[in-house]
Amino acid sequence: MKETITAVATKPLAVENLLELAVNTIASVKGLEPVVLEVKGLCSFADYFLICSGSSRRHVLALAQHLEEDLGKAGVKPLGAEGLQEGLWVLLDYNDVVIHIFSQPLREFYNLEGLWAEAPRMFMETGSPVSPSSLSGGPRPTTPEETDQTRHE
């Protein structure tokens, strides 16, 4: 008798929708300083990095858990997850989008935003995320200094 293995099909989710859902989840769990880096053309393994911080190991793990749950409900499962034991830096790989959830000291130490300084970025205020669709439209601040100037104008 032949065994049939049925894979659970996940429905496709546009990258912009995945980013928007992830940003909203981060905001709802009080993630700190979320930023999206558009690394398309600069990086061979992803189009976007979504970076945020948690205030403690428990907070980092809670952010990861809520992201996996909310994106899972939308039919998206990560290709891989790293750092779930330590809770200092969790990486969730959603193919075109890689989510980095840091403890604040490790975020400052590794400084991915500085490492990928050439990448266009979008900052979100915690609790009031900016729609990721703005990534594809019009001029936007590309450095923290430009963002600060834009906010004060």
PyMOL commands that set and color helices and strands:
alter all, ss='L'
color gray80, all
select helices_A, chain A and resi 15-28+57-73+104-110+112-115+132-136+144-152
alter helices_A, ss='H'
color red, helices_A
select strands_A, chain A and resi 32-38+48-54+80-82+89-94+97-103+121-123
alter strands_A, ss='S'
color yellow, strands_A
deselect
rebuild
show_as cartoon
